[in-house]
C-alpha cells in the first residue's frame, strides 16, 4: 500500500523534491486491538543525503507526526538501519545517501469501529547536498478495521525494514582513559575495522575512523570525549559496526562506564 504524498517546503508545494518517498503498511485491514507497522521508504537523488537518529556534527533526523482516528496511537520513535559516515570539510555526519527503510507502529484500540479508516500524518526530512532543506511530506494510508489481512507488497517491505534493524547485542564495557572512553568487547574473527555510532549526540567526538586494537580475542575501541560533553557519562550506548574480511555486522552495545 503506497501513500498519497505531497512534498512541502516552507508551506509551498514542491514539484520535484530531491528524493522519492513511499509509505507502506504491513496490513491492508486491521483488527481492533492490533498494531500496524508503517514503513517509510526514502530514496535520495544522486549526491543528496539525509540523517540517522544521531546526525553527528550537524543535521536533524526525520520526524513523524500523526493525524489519526480518535483513540488510535502512533509511535513517534522511528527505527533506523545502520548509517554511513559522511565526511566533508565542515563536519562529520551519520546518515544515508541510498534507498533507506525507516519504520514505526500505529496501535488500534480495541473499541475501534469496523469500516474504512485512514492512517495519516507528516514526515519531515532534512535532506542536504551543497545546501540543506527540510521537506514536509503529508501521507495517507487507507485501512479497513475488521479482520487482520496482510498487505502483499507492504508486508514484504515491512519484513525487510525490520530485518535491517534486528541488531544483535554485543556484551562489553566502557572505561575512562584520560579524555577517552575505551570500549572493550569480544573480537569477531578477521576484524578489519570497527565504528561506534553513539546514540547520545554530545557524548563522543565524531571521527572519520575509530582507533581500534585487537589483542587476545578482545577488541578495544578508543572514543574521545566530545568537546560538548559537560560531564562524564555513567552509561554509554550505541551501534557498533564491525567489518571483517567477508561481511559487515552491526551490534547494539550498552554498558556502564567505569572510572579510569
C-alpha positions as CSV (number, residue, x, y, z in Angstrom):
1,X,0.0,0.0,0.0
2,X,1.6,3.3,-1.1
3,X,0.8,6.6,0.5
4,X,-0.6,9.6,-1.3
5,X,2.2,12.1,-0.6
6,X,2.6,15.9,-1.1
7,X,6.0,17.5,-0.6
8,X,6.0,20.8,1.2
9,X,8.8,23.3,1.7
10,X,8.0,26.4,3.7
11,X,4.3,25.7,3.1
12,X,4.7,25.7,-0.8
13,X,4.3,22.5,-2.9
14,X,7.5,21.3,-4.5
15,X,7.1,19.7,-7.9
16,X,10.5,17.8,-7.9
17,X,11.8,17.0,-4.4
18,X,15.3,15.5,-4.3
19,X,14.1,12.2,-3.0
20,X,11.4,9.6,-3.7
21,X,9.1,8.6,-0.8
22,X,6.9,5.6,-0.5
23,X,4.9,5.0,2.7
24,X,3.5,1.4,3.2
25,X,1.8,-0.6,5.9
26,X,2.1,-4.4,6.5
27,X,-1.7,-4.8,6.8
28,X,-4.5,-3.7,4.5
29,X,-7.1,-4.4,7.1
30,X,-6.6,-4.3,10.8
31,X,-8.3,-6.0,13.8
32,X,-9.3,-3.9,16.8
33,X,-6.6,-4.1,19.5
34,X,-3.8,-4.8,16.9
35,X,-0.7,-3.0,15.8
36,X,0.2,-1.9,12.3
37,X,3.8,-1.4,11.0
38,X,4.2,1.7,8.9
39,X,7.4,1.9,6.7
40,X,8.9,5.0,5.1
41,X,11.0,4.1,2.1
42,X,13.2,7.1,1.2
43,X,15.4,7.2,-1.9
44,X,17.5,10.3,-2.2
45,X,18.6,11.6,-5.6
46,X,22.3,11.3,-6.5
47,X,24.6,13.5,-4.2
48,X,21.8,14.1,-1.7
49,X,21.7,12.6,1.8
50,X,19.6,12.6,5.0
51,X,20.3,11.8,8.6
52,X,20.4,9.0,11.2
53,X,18.8,9.2,14.7
54,X,22.1,10.8,15.8
55,X,23.0,13.0,12.9
56,X,26.6,13.8,14.0
57,X,28.1,17.3,13.8
58,X,25.1,18.8,12.0
59,X,21.6,18.0,10.6
60,X,18.4,16.6,12.1
61,X,16.8,13.1,11.6
62,X,13.4,12.6,10.0
63,X,10.5,13.3,12.3
64,X,7.0,11.8,12.1
65,X,3.7,13.4,13.3
66,X,0.3,11.7,13.2
67,X,-3.3,12.6,12.3
68,X,-5.2,9.5,13.4
69,X,-8.8,8.5,14.3
70,X,-9.8,9.0,17.9
71,X,-8.2,6.5,20.2
72,X,-5.5,5.4,17.7
73,X,-1.9,5.9,18.8
74,X,1.1,6.4,16.6
75,X,4.7,6.0,17.8
76,X,7.0,8.9,17.1
77,X,10.1,6.8,17.6
78,X,11.4,5.8,14.1
79,X,13.5,2.7,13.8
80,X,16.7,3.2,11.7
81,X,19.1,0.8,10.0
82,X,22.9,1.3,10.4
83,X,24.1,4.6,8.9
84,X,27.2,5.6,6.8
85,X,29.8,8.0,8.0
86,X,29.8,11.2,5.8
87,X,33.0,13.3,5.9
88,X,33.4,16.8,4.4
89,X,35.4,19.9,5.2
90,X,33.0,21.3,7.7
91,X,31.8,18.3,9.7
92,X,31.3,14.5,10.1
93,X,27.7,13.3,9.9
94,X,25.8,10.0,10.1
95,X,23.2,9.2,7.5
96,X,22.1,7.8,4.2
97,X,22.5,8.5,0.5
98,X,20.7,5.5,-0.9
99,X,17.3,3.8,-0.5
100,X,16.6,3.5,3.2
101,X,13.7,2.0,5.1
102,X,12.6,3.5,8.4
103,X,9.6,2.1,10.3
104,X,7.4,2.6,13.3
105,X,4.0,1.4,14.6
106,X,0.4,2.5,15.0
107,X,-1.8,0.9,17.6
108,X,-5.5,0.4,17.0
109,X,-7.8,0.5,20.1
110,X,-10.0,-2.5,21.0
111,X,-13.0,-0.2,20.7
112,X,-12.2,0.8,17.1
113,X,-15.3,0.8,14.9
114,X,-15.3,-1.5,11.9
115,X,-15.1,0.0,8.4
116,X,-12.7,2.2,6.4
117,X,-10.3,4.5,8.2
118,X,-7.1,6.4,7.4
119,X,-3.6,6.4,8.9
120,X,-2.4,9.9,8.1
121,X,0.4,12.2,9.1
122,X,3.5,14.1,8.1
123,X,7.1,13.1,7.7
124,X,9.7,15.9,7.9
125,X,13.0,15.2,6.3
126,X,16.1,17.4,6.3
127,X,18.0,16.5,3.1
128,X,21.3,18.0,2.0
129,X,23.7,18.4,-0.9
130,X,25.6,21.7,-1.0
131,X,22.8,23.2,1.0
132,X,20.1,21.7,3.2
133,X,16.3,21.9,3.0
134,X,13.5,20.4,5.1
135,X,10.7,18.8,3.1
136,X,7.4,18.1,4.9
137,X,5.6,15.1,3.4
138,X,1.9,14.6,4.0
139,X,0.9,10.9,3.7
140,X,-2.3,8.9,3.9
141,X,-2.8,5.2,4.1
142,X,-6.3,3.8,3.7
143,X,-7.0,0.8,6.0
144,X,-10.1,-1.1,6.9
145,X,-10.9,-2.1,10.5
146,X,-12.1,-5.6,10.6
147,X,-10.2,-8.9,10.3
148,X,-6.4,-8.5,10.0
149,X,-5.3,-9.0,6.5
150,X,-1.7,-8.8,5.2
151,X,-0.9,-6.3,2.5
152,X,1.3,-8.1,0.0
153,X,4.0,-5.6,-1.0
154,X,3.7,-3.7,2.3
155,X,4.2,-6.9,4.3
156,X,7.4,-7.7,2.4
157,X,8.8,-4.3,2.7
158,X,8.0,-4.2,6.5
159,X,9.8,-7.6,6.9
160,X,12.8,-6.1,5.1
161,X,12.8,-3.0,7.2
162,X,12.6,-5.0,10.5
163,X,15.4,-7.3,9.3
164,X,17.7,-4.3,8.7
165,X,17.1,-3.1,12.3
166,X,17.3,-6.5,14.0
167,X,20.7,-5.8,15.6
168,X,22.4,-8.4,17.8
169,X,23.6,-7.3,21.3
170,X,27.3,-7.5,22.0
171,X,28.4,-7.6,25.6
172,X,31.1,-5.1,26.5
173,X,32.2,-2.4,28.9
174,X,33.4,1.2,28.8
175,X,36.2,2.6,30.9
176,X,37.6,6.1,31.1
177,X,41.2,6.5,29.9
178,X,42.2,10.2,30.2
179,X,39.9,12.1,27.8
180,X,38.6,9.0,26.0
181,X,36.2,6.2,26.6
182,X,37.5,2.7,25.8
183,X,35.1,0.1,24.7
184,X,36.2,-3.4,25.3
185,X,34.3,-6.4,23.8
186,X,35.0,-9.8,22.2
187,X,36.5,-9.5,18.8
188,X,34.8,-11.3,15.9
189,X,37.2,-13.3,13.7
190,X,39.1,-11.4,11.0
191,X,38.2,-7.9,12.2
192,X,39.4,-5.2,9.7
193,X,37.7,-2.1,11.2
194,X,35.0,-1.1,13.6
195,X,33.0,2.1,14.1
196,X,30.9,3.0,17.1
197,X,27.9,5.3,16.4
198,X,26.8,6.8,19.8
199,X,23.1,7.3,20.4
200,X,24.0,10.4,22.5
201,X,24.8,13.3,20.2
202,X,27.1,15.1,22.6
203,X,29.0,12.2,24.3
204,X,31.7,11.3,21.8
205,X,33.7,13.1,19.2
206,X,32.6,12.2,15.7
207,X,35.6,10.9,13.7
208,X,36.3,9.7,10.1
209,X,37.5,6.4,11.6
210,X,37.8,4.9,15.1
211,X,41.1,3.8,16.6
212,X,40.8,0.0,17.1
213,X,43.2,-2.5,18.7
214,X,42.7,-6.3,18.6
215,X,44.6,-8.5,21.1
216,X,43.9,-11.8,22.8
217,X,40.5,-12.2,21.3
218,X,39.4,-8.8,22.6
219,X,38.7,-5.6,20.7
220,X,39.5,-2.2,22.1
221,X,37.8,0.9,20.6
222,X,39.1,4.3,21.6
223,X,36.4,7.0,21.7
224,X,37.5,10.6,22.5
225,X,35.1,12.6,24.6
226,X,33.1,15.3,22.7
227,X,34.1,18.9,23.3
228,X,30.4,19.4,24.0
229,X,30.3,16.8,26.9
230,X,29.5,18.7,30.1
231,X,30.3,15.8,32.4
232,X,31.4,12.1,32.3
233,X,28.6,9.7,31.5
234,X,27.6,6.8,33.7
235,X,26.2,4.8,30.8
236,X,27.1,4.7,27.1
237,X,25.1,3.1,24.3
238,X,25.2,3.0,20.6
239,X,25.6,0.9,17.4
240,X,28.8,-0.9,16.8
241,X,29.6,-1.7,13.1
242,X,32.3,-4.3,12.7
243,X,33.7,-5.1,9.3
244,X,35.5,-8.4,8.7
245,X,37.1,-9.8,5.6
246,X,33.7,-11.2,4.4
247,X,31.0,-9.1,5.9
248,X,29.8,-6.2,8.0
249,X,27.8,-6.9,11.2
250,X,26.0,-4.4,13.4
251,X,25.6,-4.7,17.2
252,X,23.9,-2.8,19.9
253,X,26.3,-2.1,22.8
254,X,25.0,-0.6,26.1
255,X,27.0,-0.6,29.3
256,X,28.1,1.4,32.3
257,X,31.3,3.4,32.3
258,X,34.0,2.6,34.8
259,X,36.3,5.3,36.1
260,X,39.9,5.1,34.9
